[in-house]
Amino acid sequence: MKKFLLLVAVIGCVNIAAAQDKPHLYNPAADAKADIAAAVKRASATHKNVLLQIGGNWCVWCIRFNDLVTKNDTLNNYLTKNYEVVHVNYSPENKNEKLLAELGYPQRFGFPVFIVLDGKGNRLHTQNSSYLEEGKGHSKAKVLEFLESWSPSALDPKNYVEKAK
């Protein structure tokens, strides 16, 4: 009996340690609408856009994307310079259904799915992440192109005015 109880205790400790190692990017208890409003306020003040990454801690592709953009210096620097990022939870505990309805039902594309908002909170673009995939992850080049295409400078009309000769 003692051996059985010891085995149960060891398995319990291993499970707790494994659960602590899992990244928790998404918080089911978060007030996503308030988080987005705060990000929009920061973006407005710093001339950035807002990137909503919608998914869940259960989603391996969500974790892979986050790993790519946080561990790759080029992507991380570009993202930090141009975007305020909000991880919006979608899980059985909290699907954020009302918010996602307001955002045009982006979950139809699967997860992760990305929405770009401007500094006023207007939705500029919804990105199906499958177009950014390559192999068992996401393409650095495709992700950078996506981020560049929806950055504040890419959308600034001043960058497209012809200069007088």
N, C-alpha and C positions, 0 to 999 in steps of 0.2 A: 504494500500500500504506500509506503514511504517513497519507493522508487516511482510509482505512478504519480504521486503528488509533485515530486521533484520534476518529472518529465512535463507535467502540465504547467508548472511554474516557468520552466525554461522555454517552452513553446510560447507562452504568454509574453515573456520578455522579448523573444525574437520578433513576435508580431508587433509589439509596441515599437521596437527599434525600427522595424521595416516601415511602419506607418509614419514614423517621424522623418525618415529619409525621403518620402514622397514629397515632391514639391506641392505646395498649396497656393497656387496662383489665384485661384478663384475662391471667393468667400460667399457661400450660400446665404449667409446672414447679412451681407452688405446691402446697403440702400443704393442700388446701382444708379438710380435717377439722381440722387444727391452727389454721388461720386462723379457722375458725368457733369453735373452743373459746376462742381468745384474745378474739374479739369478744363471746362470751357472758360471759366473765369481766369484761370492761370494762362491758358492759351491766348486769350484775348490780350492779356497784359504783356505777354512775351512774344507776340506775333508768331504763334505756332498754330498748328491744327491739332485736332484730337483724334487719336486712333483707338477705337473700341475693338478689343479682341474678345470675341464672344465664344465661350466654350466652357469646359469644366475640368476639374482635376482628374476626372475619369478618362479624359480624351488624350491619348498618346500623341496625336498630331498637334494638339494645343501645346503640350509640353515640349515637343520637338521644335515647334516654331519659336517658342519663348527661349529655349536653349540657344537656338541659332542667333536670334537677334540680340541676346544679352552676352553671348560669348565671342561673337565675331566683332572685332573692334570697329571695322568700317560700318557695319549695320548698326551697332550700338551707338556710335557717335552720331550717325545720321539721324537715327530715331530720336535720340536725346535732344539734338539741335532743333528738330523740326516738329516734334509731336509731344503731346501729353498723352500718356497711355493709360487706358482703363481696362481692366479685365472684368468683363461682365459675365456673371455666372449663369450657366444653363445646366441644371441637374434636377433629379427628382425632388430634391429639397426645395429648390427655388428655380423655376424656369423663366422668371422675369417676363411672363407672357404679355402683360400690359405694355411694358416698355418695348419689347420686341415688335409688338403690333404697331406701336407708334413709329418704329424704325423701318417698317415695311416688311416684316416677317423674314429677316435675314437667315433664320434657322433653316429655311428651305434649301440652302446651299450646303448644309452639313457644317461640321466644326473642324477647326476654328473657322469663323467667318469674321471679316473685318469691316468696320464702318469708319469712314473718315468724316469728321465734322469740322466746320470752320470755327474760327474764334467767336462766332455768334451762336454756335450750336446748330447751325443748318447742316443737314446731311448732304455731303458732296458726292459720296460714292459708297457702294457696297461691293466688297471683293470676295468672290468665291475663292477660297484658299487652294482648291485643287489646281487652279491655273499657276500656282506658285510652286507646286510639288516637283520633285525630281528624285527618283529612286524611293528610298524609305525616309525621305525628309523633304525639305524645301530647298529650292535653288537659291543660292546667295545672290546671283545675278538677277533673277526674276523678282526676288523680294526687294532688292535695292531699286530696281526699275519701278516697281509698284510704289515704294515710298517716295521716290523722286517725282513720279508723275502726279502725286496728290499733295506735294509739299506746298507750303505757302508761296514760295518763289515761282513754282511752276504755274500757279494759278493767278499770279500777279499780272494784271494787264500791262503794267509798265515794262515788263520784260518782252513785250510783243509789239511795242510801238516802234515803227520804223524811224530811224534816226535821219535827220536832214543831212543831205550830202553837201 
